[in-house]
Structures are given as structure tokens and as C-alpha cells.
Amino acid sequence: MRASRLLSVLLLLQNRGRMTAEELAAELEVSVRTVYRDVEALSAAGVPVYADRGRTGGYQLVDGYRTRLTGLTEEEAQSLSLAGLPGAASELGLGTVLAAAQLKLHAAMPAELRAGASKISERFYLDVPGWHRGIESLPRLSELADAVWHGRRIKVRYERWGQRKVERVLAPLGLILKAGNWYLAARCDGTDRTYRVSRIEELEELGETFERPSDFDLARYWREWSEQFEKRMYSRTAVVRLNEFARILLPFYLGAVGARALREADTEPDESGWLTMELPVEPGESAVGELLRFGGNLEVLEPADLRERLAEEIRRMGARYG
């Protein structure tokens, strides 16, 4: 562990030039005191590292010194697939491994490629979660990822919708990060299913492995499952009238479902600018809350029960606000 960290210190100084002890400690997620000891160990081993004193000082290597100890370990090479998702890598327990792999890769590049790689990372940044939400922090996620990676069966206690608790024995096949939320794809009783990781209350490894299905493709499974989930979620169709402002809001409020419905609308706005179209909606009260967000910019024509329920809620709100 320490040898790997010493190499990381060396590569950080090689790639970035002068760095303070505090900066090194933050990068390596260790104490400043540990950095002091590591730098002393490097110096004792003959690495030409020296310290500049003062407020603008720090550690750096003698000009021209470069190490060639840049071979990737198997774990580091595997972690590079998460290179654009540092937050997700950290949640999976691979944050420091990924950082070490990127350092080695950067150090092994020719100077012109290294400059180009740095330029890209300085100018482009991928932020996966939607606004006002982060990636879920889940204490069992790294344990779950380990079971997925090594093909080990697990027993979980899971909270289903409606707060019903169930126990399941699973063969975990893959983890998916969707809009900041983690999901587990797993085989249970011969059927592939999806579980929200935040609803897993207890997890126990059973000490036995399973043979991963040769025909299972995680990306295809998630794509097909997502399409079916969307159909189940938006199981009703409403006929609505929208003005121009509501049409602008539609993709923001209903996401891909609203944007697709708008693209597929086969009518044109009338003389007053209102467009009549079909819109997928959720069943029950969810649709009421969703459509009320549009205010007076949207009118539901059909079905009659949804129109009446909206009218009833609007009357109740009117009475509340006088």
C-alpha cells in the first residue's frame, strides 16, 4: 500500500511540478504528516526531490527527472473505464485506484500528448446527476460492487414499494448509475430483475459463486428494462391543449417522455397558438400533480375523470387562496 502511495507522490510531482504538502495530502487522502514521511522516504531512496521553503514553497523534482515506473496494475487498468466518473468510482471503492491509474497513464504519455490530455481535462467536465441532487452515498455499495465483480451470491433484505420488506437470494450481474441513483441488475429465481440499491437494508454474502450467464449484456438489459419501466410508469394517455410556453416547459417537466410526445404530435397549433396533442401520463394522483405544474398554460381535454380531478383540485386551491 505504501509503495503504491510513494509512486503516486512521485508521479504527482512529475506531472504537476511543485506541490505543497497540503495539496499532496488532499490528492492522496492522507494526513500532511504522512506526506512528510513519504517525501523523506523518496529522498532516502535517491529520488531527487527537494523542498522550497516559505509561503509559496512546496516539493518538486529536479528539472529533467522522470520515472518510468508507470506500469498499471490489473485493478488500475480496470478502473480506467470509470475515468469520466470520479464520484462513481469513489462510491464503488475505486477512487484512489483510479487516481493512481490516471497518474501513471499521464506520466507515460509523450510530452505533446500529455499537454493535450491536460488541456481537455481543464476545459471539459462531466457532471452526471441532475440539478439539485447528487450521487447517492450508499454504505453497502462497495460491498455490492465486490460481489458483482467476483460473481458471488448474496442475500438481501429489500424494501419494496409500499414499505413491504422482502428477502431475496440474488446473483448480482451489474450496477447501473442513472441520474445519481444506483441500481442493481440481478438474477433471482431464474429471472433478471432490477433493484434500487438505496432500498437494500441488509446484505449478506453467502460464500458461494455463480456462473455468469454468457448471453447477459448489461447495457442492452438496462436499455430494454428502462423502456418497459417507462411504459409501465406512463400507462395512460391524455389529450391536452398547450400554449407555446407549456410546449417549452414540456421537456423540462416530463423529460424524454414529454420531448418525444411533442416531436410525435401530428397536429399544428391553432390560430391562437394552442396545440392539441396526446401526452403519456402516470395513473392516479401522480398525473394531477404533474399537470398542475403547467398552471393555466395547459388544459386537459380527455380523459374525463382526469379533467374533473384537475378541476376539483383547482377549485380547492382557489378556495384555499380566497
C-alpha positions as CSV (number, residue, x, y, z in Angstrom):
1,M,0.0,0.0,0.0
2,R,2.8,2.4,1.0
3,A,4.8,1.6,-2.1
4,S,1.9,2.4,-4.3
5,R,1.4,5.7,-2.5
6,L,5.1,6.6,-2.8
7,L,4.8,6.1,-6.6
8,S,1.7,8.3,-6.6
9,V,3.6,11.1,-4.8
10,L,6.4,10.8,-7.4
11,L,4.1,10.9,-10.3
12,L,2.1,13.8,-9.0
13,L,5.3,15.8,-8.7
14,Q,6.5,14.7,-12.1
15,N,3.2,15.6,-13.8
16,R,2.3,18.8,-11.9
17,G,5.6,20.3,-10.8
18,R,5.7,22.0,-7.4
19,M,3.0,20.9,-4.9
20,T,2.6,21.7,-1.2
21,A,2.3,19.0,1.4
22,E,-1.3,20.0,1.9
23,E,-2.1,19.6,-1.8
24,L,-0.4,16.2,-1.9
25,A,-2.3,15.1,1.2
26,A,-5.6,16.1,-0.3
27,E,-4.9,14.2,-3.6
28,L,-3.8,11.1,-1.7
29,E,-6.4,11.3,1.0
30,V,-3.8,11.1,3.8
31,S,-2.5,13.4,6.5
32,V,0.1,16.0,6.0
33,R,2.4,14.2,8.4
34,T,2.1,11.1,6.2
35,V,3.2,13.2,3.2
36,Y,6.3,14.4,5.1
37,R,7.3,10.8,5.8
38,D,6.7,9.7,2.2
39,V,8.8,12.5,0.8
40,E,11.6,11.7,3.3
41,A,11.4,8.0,2.1
42,L,11.6,9.1,-1.6
43,S,14.6,11.3,-0.8
44,A,16.4,8.5,1.1
45,A,15.8,6.1,-1.9
46,G,17.7,8.5,-4.1
47,V,14.8,10.4,-5.8
48,P,15.9,14.0,-6.4
49,V,13.0,15.7,-4.6
50,Y,13.6,18.9,-2.7
51,A,11.5,21.5,-0.8
52,D,11.2,25.2,-1.3
53,R,10.5,27.0,2.0
54,G,8.1,29.9,2.5
55,R,4.5,30.7,1.8
56,T,4.8,29.9,-2.0
57,G,7.1,26.9,-1.4
58,G,6.4,23.2,-1.8
59,Y,8.0,20.0,-3.0
60,Q,9.3,19.4,-6.5
61,L,11.7,17.2,-8.5
62,V,15.0,18.3,-10.0
63,D,14.3,19.6,-13.5
64,G,14.5,16.8,-16.1
65,Y,14.0,13.9,-13.7
66,R,11.4,11.4,-14.9
67,T,10.5,8.0,-13.6
68,R,9.5,5.1,-15.9
69,L,7.7,3.1,-13.2
70,T,4.4,3.6,-14.8
71,G,3.0,0.1,-15.4
72,L,-0.7,-0.3,-14.5
73,T,-1.8,-2.9,-12.1
74,E,-4.8,-5.1,-13.1
75,E,-7.1,-3.2,-10.8
76,E,-5.9,0.2,-12.0
77,A,-6.4,-0.8,-15.7
78,Q,-9.9,-2.0,-14.9
79,S,-10.7,1.3,-13.1
80,L,-9.9,3.4,-16.2
81,S,-13.4,2.5,-17.6
82,L,-14.7,4.9,-14.9
83,A,-12.3,7.7,-15.8
84,G,-15.1,10.2,-16.6
85,L,-17.0,9.4,-13.4
86,P,-14.7,10.1,-10.4
87,G,-17.6,10.4,-8.0
88,A,-19.0,7.0,-9.0
89,A,-15.5,5.4,-8.8
90,S,-15.2,6.7,-5.3
91,E,-18.6,5.3,-4.3
92,L,-17.5,1.9,-5.7
93,G,-14.3,2.0,-3.6
94,L,-12.1,2.7,-6.6
95,G,-11.4,6.4,-6.1
96,T,-7.7,6.1,-5.1
97,V,-7.1,3.3,-7.6
98,L,-8.5,5.4,-10.5
99,A,-6.4,8.4,-9.4
100,A,-3.2,6.2,-9.5
101,A,-4.1,4.8,-12.9
102,Q,-4.7,8.2,-14.4
103,L,-1.4,9.5,-12.9
104,K,0.5,6.5,-14.5
105,L,-1.2,6.9,-17.8
106,H,-0.4,10.7,-17.8
107,A,3.2,10.1,-16.9
108,A,3.7,7.5,-19.7
109,M,2.5,9.8,-22.4
110,P,4.8,11.8,-24.7
111,A,5.0,15.4,-23.8
112,E,2.8,16.6,-26.7
113,L,0.0,14.1,-25.8
114,R,0.3,14.9,-22.1
115,A,-0.3,18.6,-22.8
116,G,-3.3,17.8,-24.9
117,A,-4.8,15.5,-22.2
118,S,-4.3,18.2,-19.6
119,K,-6.0,20.7,-21.9
120,I,-9.1,18.6,-22.3
121,S,-9.5,17.9,-18.6
122,E,-9.1,21.7,-17.9
123,R,-11.8,22.6,-20.4
124,F,-14.4,19.8,-20.3
125,Y,-16.2,18.3,-17.2
126,L,-18.8,15.6,-17.0
127,D,-21.4,16.1,-14.2
128,V,-23.8,13.2,-14.2
129,P,-26.5,13.9,-11.6
130,G,-29.4,16.2,-12.4
131,W,-29.8,19.6,-10.8
132,H,-30.5,19.8,-7.0
133,R,-29.3,16.2,-6.5
134,G,-26.1,14.4,-6.0
135,I,-25.0,10.8,-6.5
136,E,-26.4,8.6,-3.7
137,S,-24.0,7.9,-0.9
138,L,-24.6,4.2,0.0
139,P,-22.5,2.4,2.7
140,R,-23.1,-1.0,1.1
141,L,-22.3,-0.1,-2.5
142,S,-18.6,-1.1,-2.4
143,E,-19.5,-4.4,-0.8
144,L,-22.2,-4.9,-3.5
145,A,-19.7,-4.0,-6.3
146,D,-17.3,-6.6,-4.9
147,A,-20.0,-9.3,-5.1
148,V,-20.8,-8.2,-8.7
149,W,-17.1,-8.3,-9.7
150,H,-16.4,-11.7,-8.2
151,G,-19.7,-13.4,-9.1
152,R,-20.7,-14.2,-5.5
153,R,-24.3,-14.9,-4.5
154,I,-25.8,-12.6,-1.9
155,K,-28.9,-12.5,0.3
156,V,-30.6,-9.1,0.7
157,R,-33.4,-7.6,2.8
158,Y,-35.2,-5.2,0.4
159,E,-37.9,-2.6,0.8
160,R,-40.4,-2.8,-2.0
161,W,-42.8,0.0,-2.9
162,G,-45.4,0.3,-0.2
163,Q,-42.8,-0.3,2.5
164,R,-43.1,-4.1,2.3
165,K,-39.9,-5.9,3.3
166,V,-38.8,-9.0,1.4
167,E,-35.7,-11.3,1.5
168,R,-34.2,-12.4,-1.8
169,V,-31.2,-14.5,-2.8
170,L,-29.6,-12.9,-5.8
171,A,-26.9,-13.5,-8.4
172,P,-25.7,-9.9,-8.9
173,L,-24.9,-9.2,-12.6
174,G,-24.2,-5.5,-12.8
175,L,-24.5,-2.0,-11.3
176,I,-26.1,1.0,-13.1
177,L,-25.8,4.7,-12.2
178,K,-28.8,6.6,-13.5
179,A,-29.3,10.3,-12.8
180,G,-27.4,10.0,-9.5
181,N,-29.2,6.8,-8.4
182,W,-27.6,3.3,-8.2
183,Y,-29.5,0.2,-9.4
184,L,-28.5,-3.5,-9.3
185,A,-29.3,-5.9,-12.1
186,A,-29.5,-9.4,-10.6
187,R,-30.9,-12.8,-11.4
188,C,-33.5,-14.1,-8.9
189,D,-35.3,-17.4,-9.3
190,G,-34.2,-17.6,-13.0
191,T,-35.4,-14.1,-13.8
192,D,-33.4,-10.9,-14.4
193,R,-34.7,-8.1,-12.2
194,T,-33.7,-4.5,-11.2
195,Y,-33.3,-3.3,-7.6
196,R,-32.8,0.2,-6.3
197,V,-29.6,0.0,-4.2
198,S,-30.8,2.5,-1.6
199,R,-33.7,0.2,-0.8
200,I,-31.3,-2.7,0.2
201,E,-31.4,-2.6,4.0
202,E,-29.3,-5.7,4.7
203,L,-26.7,-7.6,2.6
204,E,-25.0,-10.9,3.3
205,E,-22.5,-12.7,1.1
206,L,-23.4,-16.4,1.0
207,G,-19.8,-17.6,0.3
208,E,-20.7,-19.3,-3.0
209,T,-20.1,-18.2,-6.6
210,F,-22.4,-18.5,-9.6
211,E,-21.7,-18.8,-13.3
212,R,-22.5,-15.5,-15.1
213,P,-24.9,-16.0,-18.0
214,S,-22.9,-15.8,-21.2
215,D,-25.8,-14.1,-23.1
216,F,-26.3,-11.3,-20.5
217,D,-25.4,-7.8,-21.8
218,L,-25.8,-5.2,-19.1
219,A,-26.2,-2.2,-21.5
220,R,-28.9,-4.0,-23.5
221,Y,-30.7,-5.2,-20.4
222,W,-30.8,-1.7,-18.9
223,R,-32.0,-0.2,-22.2
224,E,-34.8,-2.7,-22.5
225,W,-35.7,-2.5,-18.8
226,S,-35.8,1.3,-18.9
227,E,-38.2,1.3,-21.9
228,Q,-40.5,-1.2,-20.2
229,F,-40.4,0.8,-16.9
230,E,-41.3,4.0,-18.8
231,K,-44.3,2.3,-20.4
232,R,-45.5,1.0,-17.0
233,M,-45.0,4.4,-15.4
234,Y,-46.8,6.4,-18.1
235,S,-49.6,3.9,-18.7
236,R,-52.3,6.4,-19.5
237,T,-52.7,8.8,-22.4
238,A,-54.3,12.3,-22.0
239,V,-55.4,14.6,-24.8
240,V,-54.2,18.1,-23.9
241,R,-54.0,21.6,-25.3
242,L,-50.8,23.5,-24.7
243,N,-49.8,27.1,-25.4
244,E,-46.3,28.0,-26.6
245,F,-44.9,28.4,-23.0
246,A,-46.2,25.0,-22.0
247,R,-44.5,23.4,-25.0
248,I,-41.2,25.0,-23.9
249,L,-41.8,23.6,-20.4
250,L,-42.8,20.1,-21.5
251,P,-39.3,18.6,-21.9
252,F,-38.2,20.1,-18.6
253,Y,-41.2,18.8,-16.6
254,L,-41.6,15.4,-18.3
255,G,-38.1,14.8,-19.6
256,A,-37.7,12.4,-22.6
257,V,-41.4,11.4,-22.4
258,G,-42.6,14.9,-22.9
259,A,-40.0,15.7,-25.6
260,R,-40.9,12.6,-27.6
261,A,-44.6,13.3,-27.3
262,L,-44.0,16.8,-28.6
263,R,-42.0,15.6,-31.6
264,E,-44.6,13.0,-32.5
265,A,-47.5,15.4,-32.3
266,D,-49.3,15.2,-35.7
267,T,-51.2,18.5,-35.5
268,E,-50.3,22.2,-35.8
269,P,-51.1,25.0,-33.4
270,D,-54.4,26.7,-33.9
271,E,-54.8,30.5,-34.7
272,S,-54.3,31.4,-31.0
273,G,-51.1,29.3,-30.8
274,W,-52.6,26.4,-28.8
275,L,-51.6,22.8,-29.8
276,T,-53.8,19.8,-29.2
277,M,-51.8,16.5,-28.8
278,E,-51.7,13.2,-26.9
279,L,-49.5,13.1,-23.8
280,P,-48.5,10.0,-21.8
281,V,-49.3,10.5,-18.1
282,E,-48.9,8.5,-14.9
283,P,-52.0,6.9,-13.4
284,G,-53.8,8.3,-10.3
285,E,-52.8,11.3,-8.3
286,S,-49.3,11.5,-9.8
287,A,-50.7,12.8,-13.1
288,V,-52.7,15.5,-11.2
289,G,-49.6,16.9,-9.5
290,E,-47.6,16.7,-12.7
291,L,-50.1,18.5,-14.8
292,L,-50.9,21.2,-12.3
293,R,-47.2,22.4,-12.6
294,F,-48.2,23.9,-16.0
295,G,-50.7,26.2,-14.5
296,G,-53.1,27.8,-17.0
297,N,-50.7,27.0,-19.9
298,L,-52.1,23.5,-20.3
299,E,-55.7,22.2,-20.5
300,V,-56.7,18.5,-20.2
301,L,-59.5,17.6,-22.6
302,E,-59.5,13.8,-22.1
303,P,-60.0,11.5,-20.2
304,A,-63.0,13.0,-18.4
305,D,-62.0,11.7,-15.0
306,L,-58.6,13.3,-15.1
307,R,-60.1,16.6,-16.3
308,E,-62.6,16.6,-13.5
309,R,-60.0,15.7,-10.9
310,L,-57.8,18.6,-12.0
311,A,-60.8,21.0,-12.0
312,E,-61.7,19.8,-8.5
313,E,-58.1,20.4,-7.3
314,I,-58.0,23.8,-8.9
315,R,-61.3,24.8,-7.2
316,R,-59.9,23.6,-3.8
317,M,-56.8,25.6,-4.3
318,G,-58.9,28.7,-5.3
319,A,-60.9,28.3,-2.1
320,R,-57.7,28.0,-0.1
321,Y,-56.2,31.2,-1.5
322,G,-59.5,33.1,-1.5
